[in-house]
Amino acid sequence: MAASPLTRAVLEIDEYASGLGWDQPARLFALVDTAQLRAQEPGLAAQLGLDEPDEGGTAAPLTPVEQDEIPSGTPLDEFLGTIAWPDAVAGCALTVERLMLPPSAETSVPEGLDEAGLAEWVAAHPDRQEVRMTVAVLRNGARESALRLREKDSATEVLTGADLVPGLAEALSATFEA
């Protein structure tokens, strides 16, 4: 069992995304306090299967609620800049797939490539790795991430840590600064 409520939420979202398969669009989630959700939104809690009291203490303290689909063609940073969360939202999470290269590939990047050219170069690189990143942040500044490589697509191979994707964590944190 994951140590913190945020780690549990990140792993729950990672498992959900894993069940959808690869080559999926980015997905955004609000993270809400489960007990507060039950009390303030019983209808929604029932829809999410959270309407029963948690007598055994096994329910996750944070419940991920998937948001509307991110508009296709909109750059992720621009989209995140348009988000404002209501006070009831304790945090948010995003799952997104990307291509990554090992640090050793940095020395071989051709100079003068624009963003599209760089993306093409990375996609054709023999050492590229497909990765699904799930990053979550709370209003209080807590962060957690999960990384899953396509070639090691197993729940036991998911890497977690607070600082695995710092740029995306910063962008998500900024959605609470309004």
C-alpha positions in Angstrom: 0.0 0.0 0.0 1.4 3.4 -1.0 2.5 5.6 1.9 0.8 8.9 1.3 -2.7 9.8 0.1 -1.2 11.6 -2.9 1.0 8.6 -3.9 -2.1 6.4 -3.7 -4.0 8.9 -5.9 -1.2 9.0 -8.5 -1.0 5.2 -8.6 -4.8 4.9 -8.9 -4.7 7.3 -11.9 -1.8 5.4 -13.4 -3.6 2.1 -13.1 -6.8 3.7 -14.6 -4.8 5.0 -17.6 -3.0 1.7 -18.0 -6.4 0.0 -18.4 -7.2 2.3 -21.3 -4.1 1.3 -23.1 -1.4 3.3 -24.8 -1.7 6.1 -27.4 -4.2 8.0 -25.3 -4.7 11.7 -25.0 -3.7 13.6 -21.9 -6.2 13.4 -19.1 -6.8 15.9 -16.3 -8.2 15.0 -12.9 -9.4 17.1 -9.9 -8.4 15.6 -6.6 -11.0 15.9 -3.9 -11.1 15.0 -0.3 -13.2 11.7 -0.2 -14.9 12.4 3.1 -15.8 15.9 2.1 -17.1 14.7 -1.3 -19.4 12.2 0.6 -20.7 15.0 2.8 -21.1 17.8 0.3 -21.9 15.9 -3.0 -23.7 12.6 -2.0 -25.1 12.1 -5.6 -21.6 12.4 -7.1 -20.1 10.2 -4.4 -22.8 7.5 -5.2 -21.9 7.8 -8.9 -18.3 7.2 -8.0 -19.1 4.3 -5.7 -18.0 6.2 -2.6 -21.4 6.5 -0.9 -20.7 3.8 1.7 -18.9 4.8 4.9 -15.4 3.4 5.0 -15.5 1.2 8.1 -12.3 -0.6 7.4 -10.3 2.6 6.6 -9.3 1.3 3.2 -10.9 4.1 1.0 -8.4 6.5 -0.5 -8.5 9.9 1.3 -8.3 11.6 -2.1 -10.6 10.8 -5.0 -9.6 11.6 -8.6 -12.4 13.0 -10.7 -11.6 13.0 -14.4 -12.3 16.3 -16.1 -13.6 17.1 -19.6 -11.3 16.1 -22.4 -8.4 18.4 -23.1 -9.1 20.1 -26.5 -7.0 18.4 -29.2 -4.5 20.7 -30.9 -4.2 22.9 -27.9 -0.7 23.0 -26.4 -0.7 21.6 -22.9 1.0 24.6 -21.3 -1.6 27.0 -22.9 -4.5 24.7 -21.7 -3.2 24.6 -18.2 -3.0 28.4 -18.2 -6.8 28.5 -18.6 -7.6 26.4 -15.5 -9.0 27.7 -12.2 -10.1 25.3 -9.6 -12.9 25.8 -7.1 -12.0 25.7 -3.4 -13.4 22.2 -3.0 -10.6 20.8 -5.1 -7.7 19.8 -3.0 -5.3 19.1 -5.9 -5.1 18.1 -9.5 -3.3 15.5 -11.6 -2.5 15.0 -15.2 -1.5 11.9 -17.1 0.2 12.3 -20.4 2.3 10.2 -22.8 5.6 11.4 -24.2 8.8 10.2 -25.9 11.9 10.4 -23.8 15.6 10.0 -24.6 18.4 9.0 -22.3 20.6 11.8 -21.1 23.4 10.4 -23.4 21.4 11.5 -26.4 21.6 15.2 -25.5 25.0 15.5 -27.1 23.8 14.3 -30.5 20.8 16.7 -30.9 21.2 18.5 -34.2 21.5 22.3 -33.9 18.9 24.7 -35.3 15.9 22.4 -35.0 12.5 24.0 -34.4 10.0 22.3 -32.1 8.5 20.2 -34.9 11.9 19.2 -36.2 13.0 18.2 -32.7 9.9 16.1 -32.2 10.5 14.4 -35.5 14.2 13.7 -34.5 13.2 12.3 -31.1 10.5 10.1 -32.7 13.1 8.6 -35.1 15.8 8.2 -32.5 16.7 4.5 -31.8 17.0 5.0 -28.0 13.6 6.7 -27.6 11.3 5.4 -24.8 7.6 5.8 -24.7 6.6 6.9 -21.2 3.3 7.7 -19.4 3.7 10.3 -16.8 1.1 10.9 -14.1 1.8 14.0 -12.0 -0.2 15.3 -9.1 0.0 18.3 -6.9 -2.0 19.6 -3.9 -2.8 23.1 -3.0 -0.4 22.9 0.0 2.5 22.3 -2.4 2.8 18.5 -2.1 3.8 16.7 -5.3 4.0 13.1 -6.6 4.7 11.5 -9.9 4.5 8.1 -11.5 6.4 7.0 -14.6 5.5 3.9 -16.6 7.6 2.9 -19.6 5.7 1.2 -22.5 8.4 -1.5 -22.7 8.0 -2.3 -19.0 4.2 -1.9 -18.8 3.6 -3.5 -15.4 2.3 -2.1 -12.2 5.4 -3.4 -10.5 7.7 -1.4 -12.8 6.1 2.0 -12.1 8.6 4.5 -10.7 7.3 7.1 -8.2 8.8 10.2 -6.7 8.0 13.8 -6.0 10.5 15.3 -8.4 10.4 13.1 -11.4 8.7 15.6 -13.7 9.3 19.0 -12.0 8.3 21.2 -14.9 4.8 19.6 -15.2 4.4 19.7 -11.4 5.2 23.5 -11.5 2.6 24.0 -14.3 0.0 22.1 -12.4 0.7 24.0 -9.2 0.3 27.3 -11.1 -3.4 26.3 -11.8 -4.0 27.0 -8.1 -2.5 30.5 -8.1 -5.4 32.7 -8.9 
